[in-house]
Amino acid sequence: MITQDIVRRLWDEAGYGNLAIWEDDSITVVTPDYCGETGEKKPMVILKPIVQVNKYEHLAFALNEEELLIKIEDQIRAAGGTIIRGPRA
């Protein structure tokens, strides 16, 4: 997974629900009240778009915010996932 791709999805999905990150690197939108399990499978991480990207006026700001990128990377790694940071724009 690439950190900036996740930030883009967070930006695009803000207001539609949360993002579930799965072990196979897929990302799905889930409702805010999602119980954390689908068909006996649990996502590695559930990210809340509004909490993480709503404070930025433009996507470019979020894509280059070191604190946000580190927070996402730490969450994915803590859950056992692999993530790399893409080049900065």
C-alpha positions, 0 to 999 in steps of 0.5 A, spaced: 500 500 500 502 507 498 500 512 504 498 517 499 493 513 495 490 512 502 490 519 503 486 520 497 481 515 498 480 518 505 479 525 501 474 522 496 470 518 501 469 523 507 462 524 508 460 517 505 463 512 511 469 510 514 475 506 510 476 499 512 483 496 510 484 489 509 490 484 509 489 483 501 490 491 501 483 492 498 479 498 501 472 498 502 467 504 505 463 501 511 458 505 515 460 509 521 457 504 525 460 498 522 461 492 527 468 491 524 467 484 521 464 481 515 463 474 513 468 472 519 473 477 517 476 483 520 479 489 517 486 490 519 484 498 520 478 502 520 480 509 518 475 515 519 476 520 513 472 526 516 477 526 523 483 525 519 482 529 512 477 534 514 481 539 517 485 540 510 482 545 505 486 542 499 488 535 498 495 537 496 495 539 503 493 532 506 498 529 501 504 532 504 502 533 511 508 529 515 504 528 521 498 525 517 502 520 513 506 517 519 499 516 523 496 512 517 503 508 516 503 507 524 496 504 524 497 500 518 504 497 520 501 496 527 496 491 524 501 487 521 500 491 514 505 493 509 505 500 507 510 505 503 510 512 502 510 515 495 513 520 492 511 527 494 508 532 489 
